[in-house]
Amino acid sequence: MKDKNILICVGIIIYIAMSGIDRFVYHIPNIIYIPVAILGIALILIGFFKDKFKQENFDL
C-alpha cells in the first residue's frame, strides 16, 4: 500500500510541477516536457494498477 502511495505521489508531483513551470514560469521545450510528463503519468498508472493486482492475488 505504501509503495502505491509513493509512486502516485511522485507521479502527481512531477506532472503538476512540470505543468506549473511550463505555464507560469518558463516555457519548457516539448522535447523535454513530453517525456517527463509521460513519466509522471506512467508512475501514476503503475501505482494505481500495482495495488489492483495485489488485491486480486489476495482474493484468490
CORJO-V689082 format. One record per backbone hydrogen bond with DSSP energy under -0.5 kcal/mol. NH is the residue of the N-H (numbers start at 1). CO is the residue of the C=O. E is the energy in kcal/mol with one decimal. If there is no record, write none. Layout:
[[NH/CO/E] [NH/CO/E]]
This chain:
[[5/1/-1.9] [6/2/-2.1] [7/3/-2.5] [8/4/-2.5] [9/5/-2.5] [10/6/-2.6] [11/7/-2.3] [12/8/-2.5] [13/9/-2.6] [14/10/-2.6] [15/11/-2.4] [16/12/-2.9] [17/13/-2.6] [18/14/-2.4] [19/15/-2.3] [20/16/-2.8] [21/17/-2.6] [22/18/-2.5] [23/19/-2.1] [24/20/-2.8] [25/20/-0.7] [25/21/-1.4] [26/21/-2.6] [28/26/-0.7] [32/29/-1.5] [33/29/-2.6] [34/30/-2.1] [36/32/-1.5] [37/33/-2.8] [38/34/-2.4] [39/35/-2.1] [40/36/-2.2] [41/37/-2.3] [42/38/-2.7] [43/39/-2.3] [44/40/-1.8] [45/41/-2.4] [46/42/-2.9] [47/43/-2.4] [48/44/-1.9] [49/45/-2.8] [50/46/-2.3] [51/47/-1.1] [52/48/-1.4] [53/49/-2.4] [54/50/-1.6] [55/51/-2.1] [56/52/-1.9] [57/53/-1.8] [58/54/-1.5] [59/55/-1.3] [60/56/-0.8]]
